Amino acid sequence: MVDRLRMEKLALAKESDAGSVTRLESLRRDLADRQEELAALMTRWDREKLGLNRVGELKKLLDDLRSQRHDVGPNCNEGLTDRGTRPSSAQPGLSQRPEV
């Protein structure tokens, strides 16, 4: 929509009759409003995209931690605390917990 309005603005800028001048003024206002809406939507999209990227990172981290737990073997539940985690001293390299 914004691109179409820009093209129309370029075409109207070449015209000099009263109707074209009036339409050009109206079009400039409409174009400014649409560009503002577009900027807000792009900002929202970027924010949502960052959130989705963060979810993907957390899923990958969770999968990595699960595979590390399975690599420990059948006795992987030994030494777990009542919360289902090992004390940080028993988890070299796994002491980092993702912030959510």
Secondary structure, 3 states (H helix, E strand, C coil): CHHHHHHHHHHHHCCCCHHHHHHHHHHHHHHHHHHHHHHHHHHHHHHHHHHHHHHHHHHHHHHHHHHHHHHHCCCCCCCCCCCCCCCHHHCCCCCCCCCC
